[in-house]
Amino acid sequence: MESALYWMWLADAVGSSCARAGELLDAWGDPAALYAHLRAGGKAPACLSRTAVSRLRRTEPDALAARLEQCAALGVTVLTPADAAYPDRLRALPDRPLALYATGDVACLNGRHYAAVVGTRRPTRYGVEACRAIAGALAGAGAVVVSGLADGLDSEAHRAAVEAHGLTAAFLGTAIDKTFPAANAGLRRDIEESGGVIVSEYPPGYTGRAAGTFLARNRLIAGLAEAVCVAEARLRSGTLNTVSHAERYGRTVLAVPGSIFSPTCEGTNDLLRARRAAALCKAGDALEAVGLDPAAAAPTAVAETVAPLSPDAAAALAALGPVPRTPDEVAAAAGLPIQRALVALAELEFAGAAAVQPGHSYIALK
């Protein structure tokens, strides 16, 4: 029977993010040996839950042959710890994945420098520009940019890496044949066609437990990375969950400082305040963290993609600062009628250049 069938059998039983996967493999390095042991009536490993043991006893590896055939038909590569192409940086994790499903070029999962670039799904203009500058410089210098293909800064990091003609690896919290959000299907194709890779712990057509799958994938982003770069994040976010995994694995964490008035910078600023992260003030800081020459960070590595502001919005932005101002105050300072000032403020908010504060006042975010 093919080795991958035993690994998938074991992975299905213990589930993703099994905290004791490493302990299990230390005792039973070969799932086929564990299968034979259990079928002979042997005692189940003490590190496994009753649910996992029950699944192992009532399922058969050869029942997964159809999944292997489906993966082959879809162009999905199955990676297990027995394979040379399995990511070396994930092998030592205590909660390492027992089976991975990938599309694209799995060769970029080994033998390179790796930096995660992560952040909020609702970034400001400042966060987008910082994220793109960092990810573009990393990819242009030869590092693989690692992220989660989510809305917001994850997508911006992947896109910047592709535009810099570099490599990027995206970890999904969904089945390998599902792109979430669906709007990123084109970006996914760009990643695959440029030599990057898409990875998931969940096989094609996965319909199992959905709760926690995105948090589980965060550990893989942190695990593959040598450094985790946080461009912009709120205090309570999946981004900070990734940081927690990075700390658990002993990875370097860097955070971009942000405005003290911006809610989207509260998480990054708190990481710096608590000394959980080093300040990421320029792309060279990220390069240095993964062992690359900071001089390789070219300030023009990423093309500007932010749409220009209208004249009214530019005037309103010039009237804003870190201290909240009401629309009437902005209108007066910018020399605009109040209705045009309101339209301009809405444009700035949409562009991530301004944020609404209590009392319907505004501050600049750029």
TISE-652336 format. One line per 8 residues: for each residue x, y, z of C-alpha. Coordinates in nm, 4 decimals, always signed. Layout:
<atoms>
X/Y/Z | ...
</atoms>
This chain:
<atoms>
+0.0000/+0.0000/+0.0000 | +0.1287/+0.3491/-0.0849 | +0.2949/+0.5295/+0.2074 | +0.0875/+0.8468/+0.1614 | -0.2308/+0.6533/+0.2390 | -0.1083/+0.5734/+0.5918 | -0.0056/+0.9340/+0.6524 | -0.3439/+1.0652/+0.5377
-0.5150/+0.8026/+0.7526 | -0.3240/+0.9248/+1.0565 | -0.3681/+1.2945/+0.9712 | -0.7441/+1.2547/+0.9288 | -0.7714/+1.0844/+1.2666 | -0.5745/+1.3332/+1.4763 | -0.6913/+1.6440/+1.2889 | -0.4997/+1.9590/+1.2071
-0.2862/+2.1295/+1.4707 | -0.2461/+1.8134/+1.6800 | -0.0409/+1.9389/+1.9750 | +0.1244/+1.5991/+2.0263 | +0.1997/+1.5077/+1.6654 | +0.5728/+1.5289/+1.7324 | +0.5466/+1.3018/+2.0356 | +0.3438/+1.0550/+1.8322
+0.6023/+1.0457/+1.5543 | +0.8874/+1.0091/+1.8025 | +0.7212/+0.6882/+1.9226 | +0.5814/+0.5749/+1.5863 | +0.7795/+0.7271/+1.3022 | +0.5996/+0.5161/+1.0442 | +0.2173/+0.5272/+1.0393 | +0.2155/+0.1892/+0.8665
+0.3797/+0.0379/+1.1749 | +0.1176/+0.2014/+1.3971 | -0.1560/+0.0644/+1.1723 | -0.0175/-0.2895/+1.1986 | +0.0196/-0.2520/+1.5767 | -0.3418/-0.1434/+1.6233 | -0.4802/-0.4089/+1.3907 | -0.2913/-0.6707/+1.5916
-0.4767/-0.5545/+1.9013 | -0.1935/-0.3449/+2.0401 | -0.2437/-0.0671/+2.2924 | -0.3106/+0.2770/+2.1457 | -0.0514/+0.5517/+2.2024 | -0.1259/+0.7378/+2.5252 | -0.0714/+1.0741/+2.3545 | -0.3796/+1.0280/+2.1359
-0.7312/+1.1268/+2.2321 | -1.0073/+0.8691/+2.2533 | -1.1684/+1.0227/+1.9462 | -0.8481/+0.9892/+1.7443 | -0.7972/+0.6295/+1.8545 | -1.1559/+0.5444/+1.7622 | -1.1070/+0.6886/+1.4152 | -0.7834/+0.4985/+1.3655
-0.9436/+0.1700/+1.4646 | -1.2524/+0.2068/+1.2475 | -1.0949/+0.3435/+0.9271 | -0.8669/+0.1883/+0.6677 | -0.5843/+0.3614/+0.4799 | -0.6759/+0.2011/+0.1491 | -1.0144/+0.3768/+0.1676 | -0.8230/+0.6961/+0.0862
-0.6965/+0.5718/-0.2489 | -0.9711/+0.7685/-0.4233 | -0.8405/+1.0862/-0.2611 | -0.4939/+1.0250/-0.4013 | -0.6441/+0.9758/-0.7463 | -0.8443/+1.2972/-0.7077 | -0.5319/+1.4875/-0.6053 | -0.3461/+1.3583/-0.9095
-0.6331/+1.4621/-1.1362 | -0.6428/+1.8130/-0.9856 | -0.2659/+1.8629/-0.9919 | -0.2443/+1.8572/-0.6119 | +0.0803/+1.7317/-0.4579 | +0.0517/+1.5359/-0.1314 | +0.3419/+1.5977/+0.1073 | +0.4133/+1.3930/+0.4204
+0.7084/+1.3903/+0.6606 | +0.8370/+1.0885/+0.4673 | +0.8832/+1.2989/+0.1533 | +1.1998/+1.4941/+0.0728 | +0.9848/+1.7838/-0.0555 | +0.8080/+1.8222/+0.2804 | +0.9085/+2.1622/+0.4296 | +1.2143/+2.1070/+0.6500
+1.1253/+2.4075/+0.8653 | +0.7994/+2.2373/+0.9666 | +0.9556/+1.9014/+1.0570 | +1.0630/+2.0072/+1.4064 | +0.7324/+2.1641/+1.5098 | +0.5649/+1.9850/+1.8005 | +0.2331/+2.0240/+1.6177 | +0.3695/+1.9592/+1.2694
+0.1223/+1.8695/+0.9929 | +0.1121/+1.4998/+0.9088 | -0.0141/+1.5597/+0.5567 | -0.0069/+1.8679/+0.3370 | -0.1787/+1.9317/+0.0058 | -0.0192/+2.1762/-0.2366 | -0.0585/+2.3332/-0.5789 | +0.2131/+2.5216/-0.7604
+0.5838/+2.4508/-0.7211 | +0.6582/+2.2753/-0.3908 | +1.0324/+2.3218/-0.4513 | +1.0113/+2.6710/-0.3031 | +0.9219/+2.5223/+0.0373 | +1.2842/+2.4276/+0.1025 | +1.6306/+2.5732/+0.0648 | +1.5491/+2.9451/+0.0795
+1.5029/+3.2309/+0.3244 | +1.1461/+3.2703/+0.4496 | +0.9671/+3.5747/+0.5906 | +0.6007/+3.5971/+0.6831 | +0.4296/+3.9272/+0.6078 | +0.0888/+3.9470/+0.7735 | -0.1651/+4.2024/+0.8902 | -0.5218/+4.3201/+0.9144
-0.7895/+4.2395/+0.6596 | -0.9008/+4.6039/+0.6648 | -0.5794/+4.8007/+0.6298 | -0.5245/+5.1718/+0.5983 | -0.3403/+5.3279/+0.3072 | -0.0345/+5.3452/+0.5330 | -0.0564/+4.9722/+0.6109 | -0.0881/+4.8791/+0.2444
+0.2144/+5.0841/+0.1452 | +0.4257/+4.9483/+0.4323 | +0.3241/+4.5894/+0.3590 | +0.3959/+4.6176/-0.0118 | +0.7335/+4.7832/+0.0412 | +0.8427/+4.5121/+0.2855 | +0.7103/+4.2139/+0.0882 | +0.8401/+4.3477/-0.2423
+1.1885/+4.4049/-0.1027 | +1.1989/+4.0585/+0.0546 | +1.0872/+3.8843/-0.2642 | +1.3193/+4.0946/-0.4793 | +1.6122/+3.9949/-0.2606 | +1.5331/+3.6237/-0.2938 | +1.3286/+3.5489/+0.0187 | +1.0009/+3.3582/-0.0047
+0.7166/+3.5753/+0.1268 | +0.4808/+3.3669/+0.3408 | +0.1221/+3.4676/+0.4182 | -0.2368/+3.3455/+0.4251 | -0.4058/+3.4665/+0.1019 | -0.6714/+3.6460/+0.3085 | -0.8284/+3.9825/+0.2306 | -0.6231/+4.2881/+0.3125
-0.2534/+4.2767/+0.3885 | -0.2058/+3.9043/+0.3252 | -0.3177/+3.9576/-0.0338 | -0.1065/+4.2721/-0.0669 | +0.2023/+4.0814/+0.0512 | +0.1507/+3.8023/-0.2035 | +0.0764/+4.0493/-0.4814 | +0.3855/+4.2580/-0.4078
+0.6028/+3.9448/-0.4136 | +0.4651/+3.8405/-0.7525 | +0.5131/+4.1911/-0.8924 | +0.8735/+4.1877/-0.7692 | +0.9231/+3.8657/-0.9741 | +0.9849/+3.6729/-0.6534 | +0.8363/+3.3690/-0.4813 | +0.5544/+3.3518/-0.2301
+0.3875/+3.0726/-0.0308 | +0.0230/+3.0936/+0.0767 | -0.1258/+2.8766/+0.3511 | -0.5010/+2.8214/+0.3351 | -0.7527/+2.7566/+0.6098 | -0.9775/+2.5823/+0.3580 | -0.9639/+2.2772/+0.1323 | -0.6759/+2.2956/-0.1140
-0.9188/+2.3196/-0.4069 | -1.1061/+2.6158/-0.2580 | -0.9825/+2.9750/-0.2734 | -1.1124/+3.1968/+0.0046 | -1.2011/+3.4689/-0.0558 | -1.3073/+3.3682/-0.4081 | -1.1998/+3.7104/-0.5341 | -0.8379/+3.5958/-0.4862
-0.8645/+3.3216/-0.7489 | -0.6710/+3.5346/-0.9968 | -0.4024/+3.6134/-0.7408 | -0.3733/+3.2433/-0.6630 | -0.3108/+3.1676/-1.0311 | -0.0483/+3.4400/-1.0417 | +0.1285/+3.2868/-0.7406 | +0.1287/+2.9393/-0.8934
+0.2363/+3.0568/-1.2386 | +0.5247/+3.2608/-1.0961 | +0.6798/+2.9602/-0.9198 | +0.5106/+3.0031/-0.5824 | +0.3002/+2.7535/-0.3906 | -0.0406/+2.7202/-0.2230 | -0.0548/+2.4851/+0.0778 | -0.3326/+2.3441/+0.2956
-0.3785/+2.0735/+0.5570 | -0.7227/+2.0076/+0.4114 | -0.7726/+1.7787/+0.1095 | -0.9837/+1.8505/-0.1980 | -1.3522/+1.8602/-0.1154 | -1.2886/+1.8817/+0.2600 | -1.6197/+1.9077/+0.4471 | -1.5022/+1.8443/+0.8023
-1.4901/+2.0777/+1.1007 | -1.4543/+2.4375/+0.9860 | -1.4104/+2.6055/+1.3243 | -1.0481/+2.6848/+1.3959 | -0.9040/+2.5941/+1.0579 | -0.7771/+2.9466/+0.9893 | -0.6197/+2.9710/+1.3338 | -0.4594/+2.6290/+1.2749
-0.3036/+2.7449/+0.9480 | -0.1497/+3.0459/+1.1277 | +0.0980/+2.8148/+1.3002 | +0.2219/+2.6981/+0.9579 | +0.2800/+3.0556/+0.8428 | +0.4840/+3.1176/+1.1575 | +0.6534/+2.7784/+1.1384 | +0.7863/+2.8151/+0.7854
+0.9065/+3.1705/+0.8473 | +1.2392/+3.2731/+0.9935 | +1.0829/+3.6063/+1.0842 | +0.7225/+3.7251/+1.1091 | +0.6672/+4.0850/+0.9932 | +0.3448/+4.2491/+1.1097 | +0.2532/+4.5457/+0.8915 | -0.0655/+4.6563/+1.0680
-0.2937/+4.4810/+1.3171 | -0.5656/+4.5390/+1.5717 | -0.5318/+4.4262/+1.9331 | -0.7613/+4.1256/+1.8858 | -0.6849/+3.9618/+1.5537 | -0.5740/+3.6499/+1.3737 | -0.2510/+3.8328/+1.3021 | -0.1596/+3.8349/+1.6703
-0.2470/+3.4651/+1.6840 | +0.0240/+3.4132/+1.4216 | +0.2617/+3.6152/+1.6406 | +0.1839/+3.3879/+1.9375 | +0.2829/+3.0842/+1.7317 | +0.6002/+3.2615/+1.6186 | +0.6928/+3.3244/+1.9824 | +0.6206/+2.9618/+2.0672
+0.8534/+2.8453/+1.7902 | +1.1255/+3.0961/+1.8714 | +1.0845/+3.2957/+1.5493 | +1.1837/+3.6627/+1.5224 | +0.8886/+3.9037/+1.5290 | +0.8998/+4.2543/+1.3786 | +0.6239/+4.5155/+1.3768 | +0.5752/+4.8349/+1.1788
+0.5162/+5.1295/+1.4158 | +0.1914/+5.3153/+1.3495 | -0.0122/+5.6140/+1.4531 | -0.1181/+5.6141/+1.8185 | -0.4557/+5.7419/+1.6969 | -0.5195/+5.4547/+1.4549 | -0.7185/+5.1491/+1.5770 | -0.5545/+4.9390/+1.3054
-0.2133/+5.0108/+1.4564 | -0.3051/+4.9244/+1.8152 | -0.1852/+4.5655/+1.7795 | +0.1505/+4.6489/+1.6215 | +0.2163/+4.9317/+1.8648 | +0.1308/+4.7051/+2.1568 | +0.3777/+4.4433/+2.0315 | +0.6461/+4.7115/+2.0383
+0.5368/+4.8493/+2.3752 | +0.5459/+4.5040/+2.5326 | +0.8797/+4.4299/+2.3612 | +0.7333/+4.1267/+2.1910 | +0.8565/+4.2618/+1.8570 | +1.1439/+4.4620/+1.7179 | +1.0639/+4.7797/+1.5273 | +1.0344/+4.7337/+1.1517
+1.1098/+5.0830/+1.0220 | +1.2410/+4.9993/+0.6763 | +1.2476/+4.7001/+0.4435 | +1.6140/+4.6431/+0.5250 | +1.5155/+4.5506/+0.8812 | +1.3152/+4.2553/+0.7470 | +1.5971/+4.1465/+0.5153 | +1.8468/+4.1546/+0.7994
+1.6140/+3.9454/+1.0172 | +1.6258/+3.6582/+0.7663 | +1.9974/+3.6832/+0.6974 | +1.9899/+3.8840/+0.3742 | +2.1879/+4.1974/+0.2948 | +1.9817/+4.5049/+0.3961 | +2.1384/+4.6908/+0.1041 | +1.9321/+4.4672/-0.1244
+1.6182/+4.6555/-0.0213 | +1.5480/+4.8851/-0.3135 | +1.3029/+5.1636/-0.2319 | +1.1513/+5.1338/-0.5784 | +1.1091/+4.7550/-0.5655 | +0.7291/+4.7788/-0.5532 | +0.5253/+4.9818/-0.7952 | +0.2797/+5.2332/-0.6511
-0.0738/+5.0987/-0.6903 | -0.2748/+5.3332/-0.4698 | -0.5192/+5.5427/-0.6727 | -0.4519/+5.9191/-0.6650 | -0.6793/+6.1338/-0.4518 | -0.9169/+6.3899/-0.5954 | -0.8171/+6.7569/-0.5452 | -1.0829/+6.7993/-0.2756
-0.9650/+6.4866/-0.0923 | -0.6040/+6.5992/-0.1142 | -0.7007/+6.9372/+0.0321 | -0.8963/+6.7702/+0.3114 | -0.6064/+6.5365/+0.3878 | -0.3708/+6.8349/+0.4125 | -0.6063/+6.9830/+0.6716 | -0.5998/+6.6665/+0.8834
-0.3412/+6.5469/+1.1299 | -0.3166/+6.3255/+1.4379 | -0.5587/+6.5459/+1.6368 | -0.9259/+6.4774/+1.5523 | -1.1047/+6.7495/+1.3520 | -1.4741/+6.7808/+1.2737 | -1.6004/+6.8085/+0.9157 | -1.6731/+7.1770/+0.9734
-1.3147/+7.2334/+1.0863 | -1.1794/+7.0442/+0.7871 | -1.4034/+7.2380/+0.5497 | -1.2840/+7.5681/+0.6919 | -0.9160/+7.4707/+0.6846 | -0.9356/+7.3265/+0.3325 | -1.1462/+7.6096/+0.1939 | -1.4229/+7.3736/+0.0866
-1.8019/+7.3928/+0.1151 | -1.9215/+7.1524/+0.3839 | -2.0887/+6.9134/+0.1348 | -1.7702/+6.8814/-0.0714 | -1.5696/+6.8380/+0.2475 | -1.7971/+6.5490/+0.3550 | -1.7529/+6.3801/+0.0177 | -1.3764/+6.4295/+0.0403
-1.3651/+6.2803/+0.3912 | -1.5613/+5.9774/+0.2725 | -1.3076/+5.9335/-0.0100 | -1.0194/+5.9557/+0.2377 | -1.1810/+5.7011/+0.4689 | -1.2391/+5.4601/+0.1801 | -0.8778/+5.5020/+0.0671 | -0.7515/+5.4312/+0.4176
-0.6021/+5.7784/+0.4455 | -0.8323/+5.8960/+0.7248 | -1.0282/+5.7370/+1.0067 | -1.3465/+5.8367/+1.1864 | -1.3108/+5.9053/+1.5576 | -1.5699/+5.9451/+1.8350 | -1.7904/+6.2480/+1.7841 | -1.7798/+6.2118/+1.4047
-1.4357/+6.3671/+1.3843 | -1.1478/+6.2573/+1.1618 | -0.7721/+6.1986/+1.1823 | -0.5167/+6.1429/+0.9091 | -0.3624/+5.7980/+0.8743 | -0.0945/+5.8983/+0.6246
</atoms>
